[in-house]
């Protein structure tokens, strides 16, 4: 999800050791759902990153093992992992269609690898299915998803339930389900030397691949030049893989619901989010109205 200061998200540190730089991640418990083993899930993410580095030319973070060769360690009851630092520039605040074209190209190649790669038997990641988006799988701000639904204003809850009803039938009929990044918007893409680097695989799991497309477009949806960005992203993607984009707006609406639940839950433990809650939920409802 979008970056969150404070409680109930991963805490990250930039670590400098001589001329080398690293990203230290202190992982939030149950980040991947209430029914997923966090240790196994984090190790699985790092295994996919390792496979991507070994088997593709995609620029993704390099996991750094411990002295004992493990991908994670536990300190003060929190799972920690280390990635080698990646340089580059974010263009979330200054996007151009070319950035989306590059992102679509890289996204398609990521999906190509995921489609062919055989994960190890103990590989476990979150499933971005209907139950995860709309049921009681996730935890936000220490609250179960069901309790966060109960916090929503009645009119917004009705809109969320409408999206849930539409999504249930649609997702049951769609194929092209497999390993995805699940958070590949422009803040998680670094541009340098004509190359795009993909970072923050923390949400990666099994889902409909069109959801990755929807996430990349979600923050751009209300721009006057949105269609240029949409076309550029799809052009970059379909140069490598076919894509049926008929349900793209519904998946953008799903992302809107996911964001609203995350924000409402986090607001229960983070004063910054609490102060902005009414404003953000009003904006979510306005954006959903445009989509629906």
Buried (B, 14 or more C-beta within 10 A) or exposed (E): BBEBEEBBBBBBEEEEEEEEEBBBBBBBEBBBBEEBEBBBBBBBBBBBBBBBBEEBEBBBBBBBBEEEEEBBBEEEEBBBBBBEBBEBEBBBEEBEBEBBBBBBBBBBBBBBBBEEBEBEEEBBBBBBBBBBBBBBBBBBBBBBBEBBBEBBEEEBBEBBBBBBEBBEEBBEEBEBBBBBBBBBBBBBBBBEEEEBBBBBBBBBBBBBBBBBBBBBBBBBBEEEEEEBBBBBBBBBBBEBBEBEBEBBBBBBBBBBBBBBBBBBBBBBBBEEBBEBBEEBBEBBBEBBEEBE
